[in-house]
Amino acid sequence: MEETESKEFDVSIGGTEHLPFSANSLKFASSRSVEIAAMTESILRPSKSKLIFQSLPVHMRRRVMSHNCKRLPRRLRRGHLEQLKKSGLPPKQKRPSRKYRRRPANLLEEYNRRQKQHVWLETHIWHAKRFHMTERWGHRLPYAPCDKAFRACYRGSSAHCLLQDISYYTPIQITGTITQIKEMFAKVTSCLCGLSVSAMAYINGTRQGTVHIYGVNSFPFGYIGKVEFIWVPSDSTNKTLWLFVHPSQASIIQSVLTDASSCIQIQDNNDYEVAKKKRKVSSVTGSISIKVMQRYNRFRLTGPNSHAILAESLKCVNDDLLKNAKWTSLHTPKDLIDKNEYWEAISTAKSPGQLPSHMVVGLVVIDPRLRRPRYRTKAKQETDTDINTDTLRKIPPYLSNSPLWDVRIHESLKKELMTNGQFVKHITKNNLVPGVVDEDDPALQCVPVVLVQRPGSQNPEFKKIGYGSGWDIIIPSGYALPFWLTFIMYGARSGGLRETESLAFEMGECYLPPDSDAGKENENRIESEMRDRYFRLPPSKRVNYNKIAINSPFRCPWNILLSDWSDDKIKDFFILRNKSALNEIQDCITKKKCLPNIENGTTCLVPVYLKVAVKGNLQRHAHICLPAVSDLANLKTLFEPHHEDPNEKVRKLKRKEHAKSLKKIKKKNYKLKKKLQQEMKPMYTKKLRKIHRREPSEYVKEMRELWLPSKIETVRKVATREVMGYIAQGAFSFTEARSCGVGYIAYNALKHLLITGLNQVLVRNPTSRKYRLANIIIITNT
């Protein structure tokens, strides 16, 4: 063996092989030219069955090479893209860099695209950086601040200033004679709910009014919503009325007013034919025009310090500055000096609650950026000065005149608006002393605004009379951020929709009542959110509502409640808004007298404000129950007893059957997976596995129905205490220093309570068995 191995070596070391002393590289390469050409061809032009990224060595291959061509070497990228195009998969476009996306022009284009689905406020960008945003009524609105500011917002509304952007309210302009407008609103309103549109307190335009809108000749049913209105002062026969409507009710109110005005026009045409026969043509009147106008910016300032913030932020212009404005050729303000003097006289008030209620003030002010402080400070009011009582008693008739109501000047105001860059450049370069603000600069814009006073809560039953007082400021479009930032720099605290709901709750008002379409839509939204949150919990963490006799924890079934108390099926209902009737009911509750019979009492809900007598916290959808006489002495031990759940055993059986079926499906999927791995590609097994992992929808529906049945037949006698009504909004009230709630009670149930000689009710939360005693206050400002 050793001899044969030694023969293979070179001769010089004892072998038999003779090797040449040199090698010819050219001759060696030419003999291997065919093999080198084949290798080069296979690399540069791979076959159809092989992709370019597969031609790389193993250590350079990555999974994402088939999706991202930048993972390949540059020399192979072009061929890789060509292969993607041939395979029918277009290459993914390169995402623009952040620097490109953040350019102002590109940002504006992106903002305009995103606004097509939901309307943005002019302060949207400011709010989106600091607030939780929500989608409501076709708008993208701020809901609540990102910081924990619930108590801070309440302190702002009670002791300082809370600032809210309510520019989502829709303005509607109505033009016609006073008699026509009066007849039109007589068909959709009722004088029993308060002063009408044509009352003497509102007709001259010095005060803002509110009115409840119903369907045409459908009072008390067919409620739509509450509307704020302002008359524009004018000497002509045709008057202009501005309505500010909640966006959830804007389209319905517009259609209802159109129907009411068409009835009046038909009646006028009939009068015209009669007058023509009698040859008295002069009695014919013109038609009413109803237009949904472009949106104004409207800010709501709530709190005693809101008056000081406005006094610091707004400075009225003089005649010299007003002459330089281009829009004065379209509309010249009247009595400018007198209005400026009146505003200076009332600007020393300690709180807006001292001023005449709902007064309207039209001012022309300088650009608010000139009044903005360099650092954030708190606006303070002088406490030594007193206001003349004659100034507070009478509102001058010229005070509400404003160029803001002239629609023609809005485009002129937008054209003259200085951007922030132009404003800074003008101050720093054009002034004699750079950075020093000249408030009398003729190059700066004059802005017309309208101020509306709000008196706040006027119910003597509440502890804080005047809580919620403040100002509403109406600003032309384009000027939202300059005014908003100025108010913020003077110490205003910003709030959102959550603060609007809490303000209405603290003042004892009904926010989106359940007899309107907007209220029903709001109830559906709350029910879906609470139901989804409930069924996301595991079964061991869910409240078993069947055991505590709660059959509707996420919704208030008003129709079923009224049907139980009237022994008749109720399809439509209404909330009592007759002020004299509500005051009479409050008097009966105070004196424990029997309630009188009213028309449509079986379909009537009475709005109530409940205060817990001792302790406890009220929640949304809590039950208002009828107490027995013996319950008042045994409140500490008053609990709802445990009830049996008839569906508990059925749920357990279904859960076991479902677990068995899942095991069978799992085994079946495992066999299919093994079979498909041998016959088909892995991608099909992945798709199959995803489909079979889904939980059957029918099983989910059946289990949810066993937890909470969707059909409810009765609610009155489900528990040991009869249900009288429900709480629509319940929480701890800071003004009352106890837990309170806003709710509604069936009229027949309240009548039955007073017959028993009691004027208090029992309240039970939907997640509790404990009954608590509560006092009743009738809400008159619905």
Order of alpha helices (4+ residues) and beta strands (2+ residues): alpha-alpha-alpha-alpha-alpha-alpha-beta-alpha-beta-beta-alpha-beta-beta-alpha-alpha-beta-beta-beta-alpha-beta-beta-alpha-alpha-alpha-beta-alpha-alpha-alpha-beta-beta-alpha-beta-alpha-alpha-alpha-beta-alpha-beta-beta-alpha-alpha-alpha-beta-beta-alpha-beta-beta
